[in-house]
Structure formats: structure tokens, C-alpha cells
């Protein structure tokens, strides 16, 4: 099916593909367990030093840290890796740490939508693997860190790479019955056991509804940015899962 959304530069279209998407793998570190807390000298020292065991750059000093990866069956490299951390340090010190450590890895700031304020920082990067984003927020005397790196090669192999300037929504149904997604004035039905379908959309805010026989309709809103891919999945029990940020 080929349709055009008003104001869109490229046509929106559904495309079926065998995505084989696996799901979120999470490796968590929490201060509640003494085995997972950095040595006290690292926690209270003035200097931020990189942790060689972190999947993405992170200081050894933290009160919380979690790493989340989105993976695809049959492809070793993750689609998307996200680091969350709470660092007991000033935002300026954490920003300096990341600019230094990311620069060592060949990440280059793109200055696209950059925000640098006393209590908040948002920077975009071009990393060797693909687009990346760093967000820092001052919170309760510490700095909250979110660092995301996308893998463009994996997204291309998995057929989930958005068109330039567009976003992509993937609809998957693993229920024992048909499922219907209505979004952007389009309706698509996926029978049980069929491949996922993908829709290219302009960036924006999209209300959507998922219906499955024998279940109440489930409505939600998805906000998508250019270059992002999200998955909407109906689980085996017929319930719509929370949207998953794939890429």
C-alpha cells in the first residue's frame, strides 16, 4: 500500500519484512548491593575516571548505573545501546568527562539541537557506529546521565533503518489471533504468524490504537523523531506491549 501524508517529503508506506527482533537485554548496577557499589575512595574522590568495564563510557564514581541493549536475533551487534547513570558530581565536571572520553573514541559533536545550560545538557554525536545522544540533568545534588549509541550497520541488516529525515514504526504480532493497528489514518491487520510490517512516517506525535479480538482496544500516543525506529508489538496474550525504541 502506498499513501502520501500531507506535507511529507517522501511517501509513507507499509512494508512487510522478516525482522526477527529479539528484545531488551538489561545489565543493571545498583547502589543497594555492596558488591555493585564502587570502592568508597572512587565514590568520593574529586576526579572522574573512566570505568574500563562499562559498555559505554562511564565514570567509576556512580550511585546508580544501568546499561540497556536492543538486539536482533541472528545479529551479534546491538541495534541500540543506552547507558543510564547517576553520578555524584557537578554537571560541568560530568560534561568535561564525557567530552574527553567520547573524543578519545572518535565521537564527534554535531551541534544539531545542542543545549548547554546550568542544569541541563543535550549533545548529539556522530560515533563510529552511528548517531549518538548525550543528555545530562542536574538532580538532587548529582548529575543524571543518559548516553545512547545507535548502530547503523545493524539497523540496515535488520531492515529497520529509517529513510533520511523520516522515522519508522514496526508493527509485530505474536498473538494467537489477528491484530489491527490504526495510526496516522491508516489501518493494518497482521494475521498470527506473519512477518512484521514497517511504516515510514514524518517526525511527529501520533495517537494510535491496537485492537485484538476478545480484548479491549488499547490506545496510546507515540512521539517519534527523525532517524528513530520504534516497535509496537502485540504479545502472545493479546496485550499490546509498551512501545520499544529499537533504533
C-alpha positions in Angstrom: 0.0 0.0 0.0 1.4 3.4 -0.9 0.0 6.6 0.6 1.2 10.2 1.0 0.8 12.2 4.2 0.1 15.9 3.7 3.3 17.9 3.9 5.5 14.7 3.8 8.6 14.9 1.6 8.6 11.2 1.0 5.7 8.7 0.7 4.6 6.8 3.7 4.3 3.1 3.1 3.9 -0.2 4.8 6.5 -2.8 4.0 6.5 -6.4 5.3 9.8 -8.0 6.3 11.1 -10.7 8.4 12.7 -8.7 11.3 13.4 -11.5 13.8 13.5 -8.9 16.5 14.6 -10.0 19.9 14.0 -7.9 22.9 15.6 -5.7 25.5 18.6 -7.1 27.4 19.4 -5.2 30.6 22.5 -5.3 32.7 21.9 -3.3 35.9 24.2 -1.9 38.6 22.6 -0.6 41.7 23.9 1.0 44.9 21.7 -1.2 47.0 24.1 -4.1 46.7 27.5 -3.7 48.3 29.0 -5.9 45.6 27.9 -3.5 42.9 29.0 -0.2 44.6 32.3 1.3 43.5 35.0 1.5 46.1 34.3 4.3 48.5 37.5 6.1 47.5 36.3 6.2 43.9 32.8 7.4 45.0 34.1 10.4 46.9 37.2 11.3 45.0 37.3 14.6 43.2 38.4 13.2 39.8 36.1 11.3 37.4 37.9 8.4 35.9 36.6 6.0 33.2 35.4 2.6 34.1 37.1 0.0 31.8 34.2 -2.5 32.3 31.4 -0.2 31.1 29.9 -0.9 27.7 29.6 2.9 27.0 31.9 5.4 28.6 31.0 5.9 32.3 32.9 7.1 35.4 33.8 4.7 38.1 32.0 7.0 40.5 28.2 6.5 40.5 25.3 5.8 42.8 23.3 4.0 40.1 24.2 2.7 36.6 22.2 0.6 34.1 23.0 -0.4 30.5 20.2 -1.4 28.2 20.8 -3.0 24.7 18.2 -3.7 22.0 19.3 -6.8 19.9 18.1 -8.6 16.8 18.1 -12.4 16.5 21.0 -13.6 14.3 23.0 -10.3 14.5 25.6 -10.0 17.3 26.0 -6.2 17.5 23.0 -4.5 19.2 20.8 -2.0 17.4 20.9 0.5 20.2 22.8 0.7 23.5 21.7 3.1 26.3 23.5 3.9 29.4 21.8 5.5 32.4 23.7 6.6 35.4 23.6 8.9 38.4 26.9 10.5 39.1 27.6 12.4 42.4 29.4 15.2 40.7 28.8 18.7 39.2 27.2 18.7 35.8 30.2 20.7 34.4 32.6 18.0 35.6 30.5 15.2 34.1 30.2 17.1 30.8 34.0 17.6 30.7 34.4 13.9 31.4 32.2 12.9 28.5 33.7 15.3 26.0 37.1 13.9 26.8 36.2 10.2 26.8 33.9 10.3 23.8 36.6 12.3 21.9 39.1 9.5 22.6 36.7 7.0 20.9 36.3 9.1 17.8 32.9 10.6 18.6 32.3 14.0 17.1 29.8 16.6 18.3 27.4 17.5 15.5 25.9 20.6 17.3 22.5 19.7 16.0 20.0 20.9 18.6 22.7 21.3 21.2 21.6 22.6 24.6 24.1 23.6 27.3 22.6 25.2 30.4 23.4 25.3 34.1 21.1 22.4 34.9 20.8 20.5 31.6 22.9 19.5 28.6 21.9 17.8 25.4 24.5 17.0 22.7 24.4 14.9 19.5 27.3 13.0 18.2 28.4 11.1 15.1 30.1 8.0 16.5 32.0 5.3 14.5 28.9 3.0 14.8 26.2 5.6 14.1 24.2 8.5 15.6 24.5 9.1 19.4 23.0 11.4 22.0 24.2 12.6 25.4 21.8 14.1 28.0 22.8 15.4 31.4 20.4 16.7 34.0 21.2 18.1 37.5 19.1 16.3 40.0 19.2 16.1 43.9 22.9 17.2 44.1 24.0 14.7 41.4 24.1 14.5 37.6 21.7 12.1 35.8 23.3 10.7 32.6 21.7 9.2 29.6 24.0 8.2 26.7 22.6 6.4 23.6 24.5 5.0 20.7 22.9 3.6 17.6 24.4 1.0 15.2 23.6 2.0 11.6 25.1 -1.2 10.1 22.9 -3.4 12.4 19.8 -1.3 11.6 20.4 -1.8 7.8 20.9 -5.5 8.2 17.7 -5.8 10.2 15.7 -3.7 7.7 14.8 -1.1 10.4 16.8 1.9 9.2 14.5 4.9 8.6 14.6 6.8 5.4 16.5 10.1 5.6 14.6 12.7 7.5 11.9 10.2 8.4 11.0 7.9 11.3 10.0 4.2 11.2 7.3 2.3 13.1 7.4 -1.5 13.1 4.3 -3.5 13.9 4.7 -7.1 15.2 2.0 -9.6 16.2 3.0 -12.8 18.1 -0.5 -13.4 19.4 -2.6 -16.4 18.6 -5.1 -14.3 16.7 -5.1 -11.3 14.3 -4.2 -7.9 15.5 -5.0 -4.5 14.0 -3.0 -1.2 14.3 -4.6 2.1 13.4 -2.1 5.0 13.1 -1.9 8.2 11.0 -5.3 7.5 9.5 -4.1 4.1 8.3 -5.2 0.6 9.4 -3.1 -2.5 9.0 -4.0 -6.0 10.0 -1.4 -8.7 10.8 -2.5 -12.3 11.0 -1.0 -14.6 13.5 2.4 -15.9 12.5 3.0 -13.3 9.7 6.0 -11.1 9.3 6.2 -7.7 10.9 5.5 -4.6 8.8 7.1 -1.2 8.8 5.8 2.3 8.1 7.9 5.3 7.3 6.4 8.5 8.8 7.5 12.1 9.1 8.6 13.0 12.7 5.7 14.0 14.9 3.2 12.9 17.6 0.9 10.1 16.6 -2.1 8.7 18.5 -2.6 5.0 17.7 -4.9 2.2 18.7 -4.3 -1.6 18.7 -7.3 -4.0 18.6 -7.3 -7.7 19.1 -10.4 -9.9 19.2 -11.5 -10.6 22.7 -9.5 -7.7 24.2 -10.5 -4.0 24.8 -8.9 -1.6 22.3 -5.6 -0.2 23.6 -4.8 3.4 22.7 -1.6 5.3 23.2 0.5 8.1 21.7 3.9 7.8 20.1 6.3 10.7 19.7 8.9 9.9 17.0 11.9 11.9 15.9 13.7 11.8 12.6 16.1 8.9 12.4 14.3 6.9 15.1 12.6 3.4 14.8 10.0 2.2 17.3 8.4 -1.2 17.5 4.7 -1.8 18.5 4.2 -5.4 19.5 1.1 -7.5 20.4 2.2 -10.2 22.8 1.1 -13.8 22.9 -1.6 -13.0 25.4 -3.1 -10.4 23.0 -2.0 -7.4 25.1 -0.1 -4.5 23.4 3.3 -4.1 24.8 4.8 -0.7 25.7 6.5 0.9 22.6 10.1 -0.2 22.2 12.7 2.2 21.0 14.6 0.0 18.5 16.9 2.5 16.8 
